[in-house]
């Protein structure tokens, strides 16, 4: 196969991709179909879900599955209490560190249904949201938010700078992983920033994904999984450089990177240095690390299914808590359907009455869990397990157990 037809890295463009993990054919993880009496399961469309890593820039990413235009975000779903608190702190931190004032041009993207813009407004800061989904942009405008439909790139940056002026701050809360071409995104960020302006990028960190076998993070619509090293390479290609880094616990482990124009001087931030050292020690530039990860994921899938099969044989009722998009990858990859997990519950009324795509597991209101009195509650939103346990003291009172599935099934 020549380089002209060989798949290329989404970021550096090199034809140096190494196969890592094949999760089979998977539906769109955030397209929750309606549950109907005559449709106990769903035959939703599915596409190959394959993860690869670039042997040049070491970006972990999805192999092109040709469904990018079909993927939409999860706009309009209210965040958990844990994430609501995190978003509020995120906005406060950005305002304080950058000394933002009313009148400063601030652009945000992937604001999760306008939550970031609303939080900025509470502090007197007006933002402009760039929303990749035209439907979500229209819905946000109807709620009175200032939104432009479009991805972050040089064209949208030029339009915004001409209309509003260059940005004092650009704020990204998990949009980067959703874009097909991250370098075009970062080029747009650079074009948006005013002299001395700062970009704040928050994203799932690939290190805990690999180290803790968080394979449910891999799903259609999340095209890239950056480490600090792979992000720094992309930043440099687009005239940007790391200023400082924060390590976060949300979503199982994330990074918040503060970046500005690249002036050629090396970053001496202590946290950035620590993260670089940890990534190096974990072998993120060693192909064998990804081979070990893939093998461990296959074992974890088998053990999850075996646990649920054993529980069914023993007459124990196991139900789920949560219906995050990552649950679709987890359950479909492990071949788990409603015969092993009869239903899951979710506090979001937008998801109740629907199903986890592919596996067809019904999503119900939390009251249904209380009524069923299960022996075990499998927390599919395992990244907020503490919040879930606190919200359901009844489970412990009747002798039930809380379980998490990642990195392997264990009792809390």
C-alpha positions as CSV (number, residue, x, y, z in Angstrom):
1,X,0.0,0.0,0.0
2,X,1.4,3.4,-1.0
3,X,1.4,6.4,1.3
4,X,-1.2,8.0,-1.0
5,X,-3.9,5.5,0.0
6,X,-2.6,4.6,3.5
7,X,-4.6,6.2,6.4
8,X,-3.0,9.3,7.7
9,X,-2.8,10.8,11.2
10,X,-5.6,13.3,11.9
11,X,-3.0,15.8,13.3
12,X,0.4,15.5,11.8
13,X,-0.8,14.0,8.5
14,X,1.8,11.2,8.4
15,X,1.0,7.8,7.1
16,X,2.4,6.2,10.3
17,X,-0.7,4.7,12.0
18,X,-0.4,1.6,14.1
19,X,-3.5,-0.5,14.8
20,X,-4.4,-0.7,18.5
21,X,-8.0,-1.8,19.3
22,X,-11.0,-3.0,17.3
23,X,-14.2,-2.6,19.2
24,X,-16.4,-4.0,16.5
25,X,-19.3,-2.3,14.8
26,X,-20.8,0.3,17.1
27,X,-23.7,2.7,16.9
28,X,-23.5,6.5,17.5
29,X,-23.0,6.5,21.2
30,X,-25.1,9.7,21.8
31,X,-28.0,8.8,19.6
32,X,-30.4,7.3,22.2
33,X,-33.4,5.8,20.4
34,X,-36.9,5.8,21.9
35,X,-38.0,2.7,23.7
36,X,-41.4,1.3,22.5
37,X,-43.3,-1.8,23.6
38,X,-42.8,-3.5,20.2
39,X,-39.1,-2.6,20.1
40,X,-37.3,-4.2,23.0
41,X,-34.0,-3.7,21.3
42,X,-32.6,-1.5,18.6
43,X,-31.1,-2.4,15.3
44,X,-29.4,1.0,15.1
45,X,-26.9,1.6,12.3
46,X,-23.4,0.8,13.3
47,X,-19.9,1.4,12.0
48,X,-16.5,0.0,12.7
49,X,-14.9,1.5,15.8
50,X,-11.2,1.1,15.6
51,X,-8.5,3.0,17.5
52,X,-5.0,3.6,16.2
53,X,-1.9,5.5,17.3
54,X,0.4,7.6,15.2
55,X,4.0,6.4,15.3
56,X,5.2,9.9,14.5
57,X,3.4,12.3,16.9
58,X,1.8,9.6,19.1
59,X,-1.7,10.9,18.9
60,X,-4.2,8.2,19.9
61,X,-7.2,8.5,17.6
62,X,-10.0,6.8,15.7
63,X,-9.4,5.3,12.3
64,X,-11.6,7.2,9.8
65,X,-15.0,5.5,9.7
66,X,-16.6,7.9,7.2
67,X,-19.4,8.9,9.5
68,X,-18.2,12.3,10.7
69,X,-21.0,14.3,9.2
70,X,-23.6,12.1,11.0
71,X,-22.1,12.7,14.4
72,X,-23.8,15.2,16.7
73,X,-23.1,16.4,20.2
74,X,-25.1,16.0,23.4
75,X,-26.3,19.6,23.6
76,X,-29.2,20.2,26.0
77,X,-28.4,17.5,28.5
78,X,-27.9,18.9,31.9
79,X,-24.6,18.1,33.6
80,X,-24.4,16.2,36.8
81,X,-23.8,18.0,40.1
82,X,-20.2,17.0,40.0
83,X,-19.8,18.5,36.5
84,X,-21.9,21.6,37.3
85,X,-19.6,22.4,40.2
86,X,-16.6,21.7,37.9
87,X,-17.9,24.0,35.2
88,X,-18.5,26.8,37.6
89,X,-15.0,26.5,39.0
90,X,-13.6,26.3,35.5
91,X,-15.2,29.6,34.5
92,X,-14.2,31.3,37.7
93,X,-10.6,30.2,37.3
94,X,-10.5,31.5,33.7
95,X,-11.9,34.9,34.7
96,X,-9.5,35.2,37.6
97,X,-6.3,34.0,36.0
98,X,-6.8,36.1,32.8
99,X,-8.2,39.1,34.7
100,X,-11.2,39.2,32.3
101,X,-13.4,42.3,32.4
102,X,-16.7,43.3,30.8
103,X,-16.0,44.2,27.2
104,X,-13.2,41.7,26.6
105,X,-13.8,39.5,23.6
106,X,-14.2,35.9,24.9
107,X,-15.0,33.0,22.5
108,X,-16.0,29.6,23.9
109,X,-16.9,26.3,22.1
110,X,-18.6,23.1,23.1
111,X,-20.3,24.9,25.9
112,X,-22.5,21.9,26.7
113,X,-25.9,23.5,25.8
114,X,-24.8,27.0,26.7
115,X,-23.7,26.2,30.3
116,X,-20.4,28.0,30.0
117,X,-21.8,31.1,28.4
118,X,-24.5,31.3,31.1
119,X,-21.8,31.0,33.8
120,X,-19.7,33.7,32.2
121,X,-22.7,36.0,32.1
122,X,-23.3,35.6,35.8
123,X,-19.9,37.2,36.3
124,X,-20.6,40.0,33.8
125,X,-18.5,38.6,31.0
126,X,-20.2,38.2,27.6
127,X,-19.0,35.4,25.4
128,X,-19.6,34.3,21.8
129,X,-20.1,30.5,21.4
130,X,-19.0,28.7,18.3
131,X,-21.2,25.6,18.0
132,X,-20.4,22.9,15.6
133,X,-24.0,21.6,15.3
134,X,-26.3,24.0,13.5
135,X,-29.3,22.5,15.3
136,X,-27.8,23.1,18.7
137,X,-26.7,26.6,17.6
138,X,-30.3,27.4,16.7
139,X,-31.6,25.9,20.0
140,X,-29.1,28.0,21.9
141,X,-30.1,31.2,20.1
142,X,-33.8,30.5,21.0
143,X,-32.6,30.5,24.7
144,X,-31.1,34.0,24.2
145,X,-27.4,32.9,23.9
146,X,-24.9,34.5,21.5
147,X,-24.0,31.7,19.2
148,X,-22.5,31.2,15.8
149,X,-22.8,27.9,14.0
150,X,-19.5,26.5,12.8
151,X,-16.3,24.7,13.7
152,X,-13.2,26.5,14.9
153,X,-11.0,27.1,11.9
154,X,-9.2,29.9,10.1
155,X,-12.4,30.9,8.2
156,X,-14.6,31.2,11.3
157,X,-11.7,32.9,13.2
158,X,-11.5,35.6,10.5
159,X,-15.2,36.1,10.5
160,X,-15.2,36.6,14.3
161,X,-12.2,38.9,14.4
162,X,-13.7,41.1,11.7
163,X,-17.0,41.3,13.5
164,X,-16.0,41.4,17.1
165,X,-12.3,41.9,17.3
166,X,-9.5,39.5,18.3
167,X,-10.2,37.4,21.4
168,X,-8.7,38.1,24.8
169,X,-9.5,34.5,25.6
170,X,-10.6,31.3,23.8
171,X,-12.2,28.7,26.0
172,X,-12.6,25.0,25.0
173,X,-14.4,22.6,27.3
174,X,-14.0,19.2,25.5
175,X,-14.6,20.2,21.9
176,X,-11.1,19.4,20.6
177,X,-11.7,15.7,20.8
178,X,-14.8,16.0,18.7
179,X,-13.2,17.7,15.6
180,X,-12.1,15.7,12.6
181,X,-9.1,17.9,11.9
182,X,-7.5,19.1,15.2
183,X,-4.7,21.1,13.5
184,X,-7.3,23.1,11.5
185,X,-9.0,23.8,14.9
186,X,-5.7,25.0,16.5
187,X,-4.9,27.1,13.5
188,X,-8.3,28.8,14.0
189,X,-7.5,29.3,17.7
190,X,-4.2,31.0,16.9
191,X,-6.0,33.3,14.4
192,X,-8.6,34.2,17.0
193,X,-6.2,35.3,19.7
194,X,-5.3,38.9,20.3
195,X,-1.6,39.7,21.2
196,X,-1.2,38.4,24.7
197,X,-4.4,36.4,24.4
198,X,-4.8,32.9,25.9
199,X,-6.4,29.7,24.9
200,X,-7.7,27.4,27.6
201,X,-8.2,23.8,26.4
202,X,-9.7,21.1,28.6
203,X,-9.8,17.5,27.3
204,X,-9.7,13.9,28.4
205,X,-6.1,12.8,29.0
206,X,-5.0,9.7,27.2
207,X,-2.7,8.7,30.0
208,X,-5.4,7.5,32.4
209,X,-7.4,6.1,29.5
210,X,-4.5,3.7,28.7
211,X,-3.3,3.1,32.3
212,X,-6.8,2.5,33.8
213,X,-8.2,0.7,30.7
214,X,-10.9,3.3,30.2
215,X,-11.9,1.9,26.8
216,X,-15.4,3.2,27.1
217,X,-13.9,6.7,26.4
218,X,-13.4,5.4,22.8
219,X,-16.6,6.1,20.8
220,X,-17.8,7.6,17.5
221,X,-17.6,11.4,17.5
222,X,-14.6,11.5,19.8
223,X,-11.9,11.4,17.1
224,X,-8.8,12.1,19.1
225,X,-7.4,11.3,22.6
226,X,-4.5,13.7,23.3
227,X,-1.6,13.5,25.7
228,X,0.4,16.6,26.6
229,X,3.2,15.5,24.2
230,X,0.9,15.0,21.2
231,X,-0.9,18.2,21.9
232,X,2.3,20.2,22.3
233,X,3.4,18.9,18.9
234,X,0.1,20.1,17.3
235,X,0.3,23.4,19.2
236,X,3.8,24.1,17.8
237,X,2.7,23.4,14.3
238,X,0.1,26.1,14.6
239,X,2.1,28.8,16.3
240,X,1.0,28.1,19.9
241,X,2.8,26.9,23.0
242,X,2.0,25.6,26.5
243,X,2.1,28.2,29.2
244,X,0.8,26.1,32.1
245,X,-1.1,22.9,32.8
246,X,-3.6,21.6,35.3
247,X,-4.3,17.9,36.1
248,X,-8.0,17.2,36.7
249,X,-10.0,14.3,38.1
250,X,-13.2,14.8,36.0
251,X,-14.2,12.2,33.4
252,X,-11.6,9.8,34.8
253,X,-8.7,12.1,34.3
254,X,-8.3,15.3,32.2
255,X,-5.9,18.1,31.4
256,X,-6.5,21.8,31.3
257,X,-3.8,23.4,29.1
258,X,-3.3,27.2,29.0
259,X,-1.6,28.1,25.7
260,X,-0.5,31.4,24.0
261,X,1.5,32.5,21.0
262,X,4.7,30.5,20.6
263,X,7.6,32.9,21.2
264,X,10.3,30.2,20.9
265,X,11.1,29.9,24.6
266,X,10.6,26.5,26.3
267,X,7.8,26.0,28.9
268,X,9.2,25.7,32.4
269,X,5.9,25.0,34.1
270,X,6.4,22.5,36.8
271,X,3.1,20.7,36.2
272,X,3.7,20.4,32.5
273,X,7.2,18.9,33.3
274,X,5.6,16.4,35.6
275,X,3.0,15.4,33.1
276,X,5.6,15.0,30.4
277,X,7.7,12.8,32.7
278,X,4.7,10.6,33.6
279,X,3.7,10.2,30.0
280,X,7.3,9.2,29.1
281,X,7.5,6.7,32.0
282,X,4.1,5.2,31.0
283,X,5.5,4.4,27.5
284,X,3.2,6.6,25.5
285,X,5.8,6.6,22.7
286,X,6.2,2.8,22.9
287,X,4.0,0.6,20.6
288,X,4.0,-2.2,23.1
289,X,2.1,0.0,25.6
290,X,-0.8,0.0,23.2
291,X,-0.6,-3.7,22.6
292,X,-0.8,-4.3,26.4
293,X,-3.8,-1.9,26.6
294,X,-5.7,-3.8,23.9
295,X,-5.1,-7.1,25.5
296,X,-6.2,-5.8,28.9
297,X,-9.4,-4.4,27.3
298,X,-10.4,-7.7,25.8
299,X,-9.9,-9.4,29.3
300,X,-12.0,-6.6,31.0
301,X,-14.8,-7.1,28.5
302,X,-14.9,-10.8,29.1
303,X,-14.9,-10.4,32.9
304,X,-17.7,-7.9,32.8
305,X,-19.9,-10.2,30.8
306,X,-18.9,-13.2,32.9
307,X,-19.8,-11.3,36.1
308,X,-23.3,-10.4,34.8
309,X,-23.9,-14.0,33.6
310,X,-22.9,-15.4,37.0
311,X,-25.2,-12.9,38.7
312,X,-28.1,-14.0,36.5
313,X,-27.4,-17.6,37.2
314,X,-27.3,-16.9,41.0
315,X,-30.7,-15.0,40.8
316,X,-29.1,-11.7,41.6
317,X,-30.7,-8.6,40.0
318,X,-28.2,-6.1,38.6
319,X,-29.4,-2.8,37.1
320,X,-27.4,0.2,35.9
321,X,-27.1,3.7,37.0
322,X,-26.5,6.4,34.3
323,X,-26.8,6.5,30.6
324,X,-23.6,8.4,29.4
325,X,-22.6,8.0,25.8
326,X,-19.6,6.0,27.0
327,X,-22.0,3.3,28.3
328,X,-22.7,2.4,24.7
329,X,-19.1,1.4,24.0
330,X,-18.8,-0.4,27.3
331,X,-22.0,-2.5,26.9
332,X,-21.9,-3.1,23.1
333,X,-18.2,-4.1,23.2
334,X,-18.9,-6.6,26.0
335,X,-22.0,-7.9,24.2
336,X,-24.3,-7.0,27.1
337,X,-28.0,-6.5,26.5
338,X,-31.2,-6.4,28.5
339,X,-31.1,-10.1,29.4
340,X,-28.1,-9.4,31.6
341,X,-28.7,-5.7,32.5
342,X,-32.5,-5.3,32.4
343,X,-32.4,-1.5,32.6
344,X,-30.4,1.5,33.7
345,X,-31.6,4.8,35.2
346,X,-30.6,8.4,34.6
347,X,-31.6,11.6,36.2
348,X,-31.8,13.3,32.8
349,X,-35.5,13.4,31.8
350,X,-34.3,13.8,28.2
351,X,-32.9,10.3,28.3
352,X,-35.7,8.6,30.2
353,X,-37.9,6.4,28.0
354,X,-35.1,5.9,25.6
355,X,-32.5,3.1,25.2
356,X,-28.7,2.7,25.2
357,X,-28.1,2.5,21.4
358,X,-27.2,-0.9,20.0
359,X,-27.7,-3.0,23.1
360,X,-31.2,-1.8,23.6
361,X,-31.1,-1.5,27.4
362,X,-34.0,0.8,28.5
363,X,-33.3,4.0,30.4
364,X,-35.7,4.8,33.2
365,X,-36.1,7.3,36.0
366,X,-34.1,6.8,39.2
367,X,-37.4,6.0,41.1
368,X,-37.6,2.7,39.1
369,X,-34.3,1.6,40.6
370,X,-35.6,2.2,44.1
371,X,-38.8,0.2,43.3
372,X,-36.8,-2.7,41.9
373,X,-34.5,-3.0,44.9
374,X,-31.6,-4.6,42.9
375,X,-28.9,-6.6,44.6
376,X,-26.2,-4.7,42.7
377,X,-26.1,-1.3,41.0
378,X,-23.6,-1.1,38.1
379,X,-22.5,2.5,37.9
380,X,-22.1,3.3,34.2
381,X,-21.3,6.9,35.1
382,X,-18.3,5.6,37.1
383,X,-16.5,8.9,36.9
384,X,-19.0,10.4,39.3
385,X,-19.5,7.2,41.4
386,X,-19.2,9.1,44.7
387,X,-22.1,11.4,43.7
388,X,-24.2,8.4,42.7
389,X,-23.6,6.5,45.9
390,X,-24.5,9.6,48.0
391,X,-27.7,10.1,46.0
392,X,-29.0,6.5,46.7
393,X,-28.6,5.7,50.4
394,X,-31.5,3.3,50.1
395,X,-29.4,0.8,48.2
396,X,-27.0,0.3,51.1
397,X,-29.9,0.3,53.5
398,X,-31.5,-2.8,51.9
399,X,-28.1,-4.5,51.6
400,X,-27.4,-3.7,47.9
401,X,-24.0,-3.1,46.5
402,X,-22.5,-0.5,44.2
403,X,-20.2,-1.7,41.4
404,X,-18.0,0.1,38.9
405,X,-17.0,-1.6,35.6
406,X,-13.7,0.2,34.9
407,X,-10.9,-0.8,34.9
408,X,-12.6,-4.1,35.9
409,X,-15.7,-4.9,37.9
410,X,-15.3,-4.1,41.6
411,X,-17.5,-3.4,44.6
412,X,-17.2,0.1,46.1
